[in-house]
C-alpha cells in the first residue's frame, strides 16, 4: 500500500501552564494578509487574558519571512503586541 503524506500548517500559542488552540491554516502559503487575519482572530483576544494572568507577556516568533517583514512588525506595533 503506498504511503501518502498530508501536510497541515497550524498556529498555536502557550503561556505559563496554559495552551491556546492549534488553529489550522488552510491556505497553501502564508503571506502577510493571511498572517494578519490569523493574528487578529487569535492573538488579539488572548493577549489581554494572558496579560491579566502573567503580567506583561512576551510575544515571540521565529524568523520566518512573514514574521520579520516590515509590514508585520508595523502591524504588531500598531496593535500593541510588541
Protein Blocks (a to p, Z undefined) as FASTA:
>chain_A
ZZdddddddddddehjbccdddddfbfbdcfklmmmmmmmmmmmmmmmmmmmnopadddd
dfbfklmgmklmmmmmmnopZZ
